[in-house]
Amino acid sequence: SFNPSLRDGAEAVLLAQQAERLSGTANPRILRVLAAAYAEQGQFTEATKAARLGLELATKRGETGFARLIESDIALYDVGRPNHNGSN
């Protein structure tokens, strides 16, 4: 969310982890959400891991536009910043 008062990184991590488990398959969009949730919690190493896996999957699927979004996310995580831009 653009509104800091609405963000709950801990809950976001739990929900994204649950979505990942329930999906039954690796999904780059869910992994991007999980990465953003980790970053919101300051867990940038975990954020980068999830984002890189999502990037790999998006690239393999030929989703180049989405892969570029994930690359932008990773650049933020590399400098210790969460993603609050809301692009999907």
VEXTOR-822455 format. One record per atom (N, C-alpha, C, O): atom name; residue in three letters; residue number from 0; chain; x, y, z. Coordinates in steps of 0.1 Angstrom, whole numbers, plus 5000, padded with zeros to 4 digits. Example, Ala and Ser with C-alpha at 12.3 -4.5 7.8 and 13.67 -1.06 7.14 Angstrom:
BEGIN
(N ALA 0 A (5132 4943 5078));
(CA ALA 0 A (5123 4955 5078));
(C ALA 0 A (5132 4967 5078));
(O ALA 0 A (5142 4967 5085));
(N SER 1 A (5128 4978 5071));
(CA SER 1 A (5137 4989 5071));
(C SER 1 A (5129 5000 5079));
(O SER 1 A (5134 5011 5080));
end
This chain:
BEGIN
(N SER 0 A (5008 4988 5000));
(CA SER 0 A (5000 5000 5000));
(C SER 0 A (5009 5012 5000));
(O SER 0 A (5020 5013 5005));
(N PHE 1 A (5004 5023 4994));
(CA PHE 1 A (5010 5036 4994));
(C PHE 1 A (5009 5042 5008));
(O PHE 1 A (5017 5051 5012));
(N ASN 2 A (4999 5038 5016));
(CA ASN 2 A (4996 5044 5029));
(C ASN 2 A (5003 5035 5040));
(O ASN 2 A (5000 5024 5042));
(N PRO 3 A (5014 5041 5046));
(CA PRO 3 A (5021 5034 5056));
(C PRO 3 A (5013 5028 5068));
(O PRO 3 A (5016 5018 5073));
(N SER 4 A (5002 5035 5071));
(CA SER 4 A (4994 5031 5082));
(C SER 4 A (4986 5018 5079));
(O SER 4 A (4981 5011 5088));
(N LEU 5 A (4985 5014 5066));
(CA LEU 5 A (4978 5002 5062));
(C LEU 5 A (4987 4990 5060));
(O LEU 5 A (4983 4979 5059));
(N ARG 6 A (5000 4992 5061));
(CA ARG 6 A (5010 4982 5059));
(C ARG 6 A (5012 4973 5071));
(O ARG 6 A (5014 4979 5082));
(N ASP 7 A (5012 4960 5070));
(CA ASP 7 A (5015 4951 5080));
(C ASP 7 A (5024 4940 5075));
(O ASP 7 A (5019 4930 5070));
(N GLY 8 A (5037 4943 5075));
(CA GLY 8 A (5047 4934 5069));
(C GLY 8 A (5046 4920 5074));
(O GLY 8 A (5047 4910 5066));
(N ALA 9 A (5044 4918 5087));
(CA ALA 9 A (5044 4904 5093));
(C ALA 9 A (5032 4897 5088));
(O ALA 9 A (5033 4885 5084));
(N GLU 10 A (5020 4903 5087));
(CA GLU 10 A (5009 4896 5082));
(C GLU 10 A (5010 4894 5067));
(O GLU 10 A (5006 4883 5062));
(N ALA 11 A (5016 4903 5060));
(CA ALA 11 A (5018 4901 5046));
(C ALA 11 A (5027 4889 5043));
(O ALA 11 A (5025 4881 5034));
(N VAL 12 A (5038 4887 5051));
(CA VAL 12 A (5046 4876 5049));
(C VAL 12 A (5038 4863 5051));
(O VAL 12 A (5039 4854 5043));
(N LEU 13 A (5031 4862 5062));
(CA LEU 13 A (5023 4850 5065));
(C LEU 13 A (5013 4847 5054));
(O LEU 13 A (5012 4836 5049));
(N LEU 14 A (5006 4857 5049));
(CA LEU 14 A (4996 4855 5038));
(C LEU 14 A (5003 4851 5025));
(O LEU 14 A (4998 4842 5018));
(N ALA 15 A (5014 4857 5022));
(CA ALA 15 A (5021 4854 5010));
(C ALA 15 A (5027 4840 5010));
(O ALA 15 A (5027 4832 5001));
(N GLN 16 A (5032 4836 5022));
(CA GLN 16 A (5037 4822 5024));
(C GLN 16 A (5026 4812 5022));
(O GLN 16 A (5027 4801 5016));
(N GLN 17 A (5014 4815 5028));
(CA GLN 17 A (5002 4807 5027));
(C GLN 17 A (4998 4806 5012));
(O GLN 17 A (4995 4795 5007));
(N ALA 18 A (4998 4817 5005));
(CA ALA 18 A (4994 4816 4991));
(C ALA 18 A (5004 4808 4983));
(O ALA 18 A (5000 4800 4974));
(N GLU 19 A (5017 4809 4986));
(CA GLU 19 A (5027 4801 4979));
(C GLU 19 A (5024 4786 4981));
(O GLU 19 A (5025 4778 4972));
(N ARG 20 A (5022 4782 4994));
(CA ARG 20 A (5019 4768 4997));
(C ARG 20 A (5006 4763 4990));
(O ARG 20 A (5006 4752 4984));
(N LEU 21 A (4996 4771 4990));
(CA LEU 21 A (4983 4767 4985));
(C LEU 21 A (4983 4767 4969));
(O LEU 21 A (4975 4759 4964));
(N SER 22 A (4992 4774 4963));
(CA SER 22 A (4992 4775 4948));
(C SER 22 A (4996 4761 4943));
(O SER 22 A (4992 4758 4931));
(N GLY 23 A (5004 4754 4950));
(CA GLY 23 A (5008 4741 4945));
(C GLY 23 A (5019 4741 4934));
(O GLY 23 A (5024 4730 4930));
(N THR 24 A (5022 4753 4930));
(CA THR 24 A (5032 4754 4919));
(C THR 24 A (5039 4767 4921));
(O THR 24 A (5033 4777 4927));
(N ALA 25 A (5051 4768 4917));
(CA ALA 25 A (5059 4781 4918));
(C ALA 25 A (5052 4791 4909));
(O ALA 25 A (5050 4789 4897));
(N ASN 26 A (5049 4803 4914));
(CA ASN 26 A (5042 4813 4907));
(C ASN 26 A (5050 4826 4909));
(O ASN 26 A (5052 4831 4920));
(N PRO 27 A (5055 4832 4898));
(CA PRO 27 A (5063 4844 4899));
(C PRO 27 A (5056 4856 4905));
(O PRO 27 A (5062 4864 4912));
(N ARG 28 A (5043 4857 4904));
(CA ARG 28 A (5035 4868 4910));
(C ARG 28 A (5034 4866 4925));
(O ARG 28 A (5036 4876 4932));
(N ILE 29 A (5032 4854 4929));
(CA ILE 29 A (5031 4852 4944));
(C ILE 29 A (5045 4854 4950));
(O ILE 29 A (5046 4860 4961));
(N LEU 30 A (5056 4849 4943));
(CA LEU 30 A (5069 4851 4948));
(C LEU 30 A (5073 4866 4948));
(O LEU 30 A (5080 4870 4957));
(N ARG 31 A (5068 4874 4939));
(CA ARG 31 A (5070 4889 4940));
(C ARG 31 A (5063 4895 4952));
(O ARG 31 A (5069 4903 4959));
(N VAL 32 A (5051 4891 4955));
(CA VAL 32 A (5044 4895 4967));
(C VAL 32 A (5051 4891 4979));
(O VAL 32 A (5053 4899 4988));
(N LEU 33 A (5056 4879 4979));
(CA LEU 33 A (5063 4874 4991));
(C LEU 33 A (5076 4882 4993));
(O LEU 33 A (5080 4885 5004));
(N ALA 34 A (5083 4885 4982));
(CA ALA 34 A (5095 4892 4983));
(C ALA 34 A (5093 4906 4988));
(O ALA 34 A (5100 4911 4997));
(N ALA 35 A (5082 4913 4984));
(CA ALA 35 A (5078 4926 4988));
(C ALA 35 A (5075 4926 5003));
(O ALA 35 A (5078 4935 5011));
(N ALA 36 A (5068 4915 5008));
(CA ALA 36 A (5065 4914 5022));
(C ALA 36 A (5077 4912 5030));
(O ALA 36 A (5079 4918 5041));
(N TYR 37 A (5087 4904 5026));
(CA TYR 37 A (5099 4902 5033));
(C TYR 37 A (5107 4916 5034));
(O TYR 37 A (5112 4919 5044));
(N ALA 38 A (5107 4923 5023));
(CA ALA 38 A (5114 4936 5023));
(C ALA 38 A (5107 4946 5032));
(O ALA 38 A (5114 4953 5039));
(N GLU 39 A (5094 4945 5033));
(CA GLU 39 A (5087 4954 5042));
(C GLU 39 A (5091 4951 5057));
(O GLU 39 A (5091 4960 5065));
(N GLN 40 A (5095 4939 5059));
(CA GLN 40 A (5099 4935 5073));
(C GLN 40 A (5114 4937 5075));
(O GLN 40 A (5119 4935 5086));
(N GLY 41 A (5121 4942 5064));
(CA GLY 41 A (5135 4944 5066));
(C GLY 41 A (5143 4932 5063));
(O GLY 41 A (5155 4932 5066));
(N GLN 42 A (5137 4921 5058));
(CA GLN 42 A (5144 4909 5055));
(C GLN 42 A (5148 4908 5041));
(O GLN 42 A (5143 4901 5032));
(N PHE 43 A (5158 4917 5037));
(CA PHE 43 A (5162 4919 5023));
(C PHE 43 A (5168 4907 5017));
(O PHE 43 A (5167 4905 5005));
(N THR 44 A (5175 4899 5025));
(CA THR 44 A (5181 4887 5019));
(C THR 44 A (5171 4877 5015));
(O THR 44 A (5171 4872 5004));
(N GLU 45 A (5160 4875 5023));
(CA GLU 45 A (5149 4866 5019));
(C GLU 45 A (5141 4872 5007));
(O GLU 45 A (5137 4865 4999));
(N ALA 46 A (5140 4886 5008));
(CA ALA 46 A (5133 4892 4997));
(C ALA 46 A (5140 4890 4984));
(O ALA 46 A (5133 4887 4973));
(N THR 47 A (5153 4891 4984));
(CA THR 47 A (5161 4889 4971));
(C THR 47 A (5160 4875 4967));
(O THR 47 A (5158 4873 4955));
(N LYS 48 A (5160 4865 4976));
(CA LYS 48 A (5159 4851 4972));
(C LYS 48 A (5146 4849 4965));
(O LYS 48 A (5145 4842 4954));
(N ALA 49 A (5135 4853 4971));
(CA ALA 49 A (5122 4851 4966));
(C ALA 49 A (5120 4858 4952));
(O ALA 49 A (5115 4852 4943));
(N ALA 50 A (5125 4870 4951));
(CA ALA 50 A (5124 4878 4939));
(C ALA 50 A (5133 4871 4928));
(O ALA 50 A (5128 4871 4916));
(N ARG 51 A (5144 4866 4931));
(CA ARG 51 A (5153 4860 4921));
(C ARG 51 A (5146 4847 4916));
(O ARG 51 A (5147 4844 4904));
(N LEU 52 A (5140 4840 4924));
(CA LEU 52 A (5132 4828 4920));
(C LEU 52 A (5121 4832 4911));
(O LEU 52 A (5118 4826 4900));
(N GLY 53 A (5113 4842 4915));
(CA GLY 53 A (5103 4847 4906));
(C GLY 53 A (5108 4852 4893));
(O GLY 53 A (5101 4850 4883));
(N LEU 54 A (5119 4859 4893));
(CA LEU 54 A (5125 4864 4881));
(C LEU 54 A (5129 4852 4871));
(O LEU 54 A (5126 4852 4859));
(N GLU 55 A (5135 4842 4877));
(CA GLU 55 A (5138 4830 4869));
(C GLU 55 A (5126 4824 4863));
(O GLU 55 A (5126 4820 4851));
(N LEU 56 A (5115 4822 4871));
(CA LEU 56 A (5103 4816 4865));
(C LEU 56 A (5097 4825 4855));
(O LEU 56 A (5092 4820 4844));
(N ALA 57 A (5096 4838 4857));
(CA ALA 57 A (5090 4847 4847));
(C ALA 57 A (5098 4847 4834));
(O ALA 57 A (5092 4847 4823));
(N THR 58 A (5111 4847 4835));
(CA THR 58 A (5120 4846 4823));
(C THR 58 A (5117 4833 4816));
(O THR 58 A (5116 4834 4803));
(N LYS 59 A (5117 4822 4823));
(CA LYS 59 A (5114 4809 4816));
(C LYS 59 A (5101 4809 4809));
(O LYS 59 A (5099 4802 4799));
(N ARG 60 A (5091 4816 4815));
(CA ARG 60 A (5078 4816 4809));
(C ARG 60 A (5076 4827 4798));
(O ARG 60 A (5066 4828 4792));
(N GLY 61 A (5087 4834 4795));
(CA GLY 61 A (5086 4844 4785));
(C GLY 61 A (5079 4857 4789));
(O GLY 61 A (5075 4865 4781));
(N GLU 62 A (5078 4859 4802));
(CA GLU 62 A (5071 4871 4807));
(C GLU 62 A (5081 4882 4809));
(O GLU 62 A (5084 4886 4821));
(N THR 63 A (5086 4888 4798));
(CA THR 63 A (5097 4897 4799));
(C THR 63 A (5093 4910 4806));
(O THR 63 A (5101 4915 4814));
(N GLY 64 A (5081 4915 4804));
(CA GLY 64 A (5077 4927 4811));
(C GLY 64 A (5076 4925 4826));
(O GLY 64 A (5081 4934 4834));
(N PHE 65 A (5071 4914 4830));
(CA PHE 65 A (5070 4911 4845));
(C PHE 65 A (5084 4909 4850));
(O PHE 65 A (5087 4913 4861));
(N ALA 66 A (5093 4902 4843));
(CA ALA 66 A (5106 4900 4847));
(C ALA 66 A (5113 4913 4849));
(O ALA 66 A (5121 4915 4859));
(N ARG 67 A (5111 4923 4841));
(CA ARG 67 A (5117 4936 4843));
(C ARG 67 A (5112 4943 4856));
(O ARG 67 A (5120 4949 4863));
(N LEU 68 A (5099 4941 4859));
(CA LEU 68 A (5094 4946 4872));
(C LEU 68 A (5102 4940 4884));
(O LEU 68 A (5106 4947 4893));
(N ILE 69 A (5104 4927 4883));
(CA ILE 69 A (5111 4920 4894));
(C ILE 69 A (5125 4925 4895));
(O ILE 69 A (5131 4926 4906));
(N GLU 70 A (5132 4927 4883));
(CA GLU 70 A (5145 4932 4883));
(C GLU 70 A (5146 4946 4890));
(O GLU 70 A (5155 4949 4898));
(N SER 71 A (5136 4954 4888));
(CA SER 71 A (5135 4967 4895));
(C SER 71 A (5133 4965 4910));
(O SER 71 A (5139 4972 4918));
(N ASP 72 A (5125 4955 4914));
(CA ASP 72 A (5124 4952 4928));
(C ASP 72 A (5137 4948 4934));
(O ASP 72 A (5141 4953 4945));
(N ILE 73 A (5144 4939 4928));
(CA ILE 73 A (5157 4934 4933));
(C ILE 73 A (5167 4946 4935));
(O ILE 73 A (5174 4946 4944));
(N ALA 74 A (5167 4955 4925));
(CA ALA 74 A (5175 4967 4927));
(C ALA 74 A (5172 4975 4940));
(O ALA 74 A (5181 4980 4946));
(N LEU 75 A (5159 4976 4943));
(CA LEU 75 A (5156 4982 4956));
(C LEU 75 A (5160 4974 4968));
(O LEU 75 A (5166 4980 4977));
(N TYR 76 A (5158 4961 4967));
(CA TYR 76 A (5162 4953 4979));
(C TYR 76 A (5177 4953 4981));
(O TYR 76 A (5182 4952 4992));
(N ASP 77 A (5185 4954 4970));
(CA ASP 77 A (5199 4954 4971));
(C ASP 77 A (5204 4966 4978));
(O ASP 77 A (5215 4966 4984));
(N VAL 78 A (5197 4977 4979));
(CA VAL 78 A (5201 4989 4986));
(C VAL 78 A (5192 4991 4999));
(O VAL 78 A (5192 5001 5005));
(N GLY 79 A (5185 4980 5003));
(CA GLY 79 A (5178 4980 5015));
(C GLY 79 A (5166 4988 5016));
(O GLY 79 A (5162 4994 5026));
(N ARG 80 A (5159 4988 5004));
(CA ARG 80 A (5146 4996 5003));
(C ARG 80 A (5135 4986 4999));
(O ARG 80 A (5136 4978 4990));
(N PRO 81 A (5123 4987 5006));
(CA PRO 81 A (5111 4980 5002));
(C PRO 81 A (5105 4986 4990));
(O PRO 81 A (5108 4997 4986));
(N ASN 82 A (5096 4978 4984));
(CA ASN 82 A (5089 4983 4971));
(C ASN 82 A (5076 4988 4976));
(O ASN 82 A (5067 4980 4980));
(N HIS 83 A (5073 5001 4974));
(CA HIS 83 A (5060 5006 4977));
(C HIS 83 A (5054 5012 4965));
(O HIS 83 A (5044 5020 4966));
(N ASN 84 A (5059 5008 4953));
(CA ASN 84 A (5053 5015 4941));
(C ASN 84 A (5040 5008 4936));
(O ASN 84 A (5033 5015 4928));
(N GLY 85 A (5037 4996 4940));
(CA GLY 85 A (5024 4990 4937));
(C GLY 85 A (5022 4985 4923));
(O GLY 85 A (5011 4981 4919));
(N SER 86 A (5033 4986 4915));
(CA SER 86 A (5032 4981 4901));
(C SER 86 A (5029 4966 4901));
(O SER 86 A (5035 4959 4909));
(N ASN 87 A (5022 4961 4891));
(CA ASN 87 A (5020 4947 4890));
(C ASN 87 A (5021 4943 4875));
(O ASN 87 A (5020 4932 4872));
end
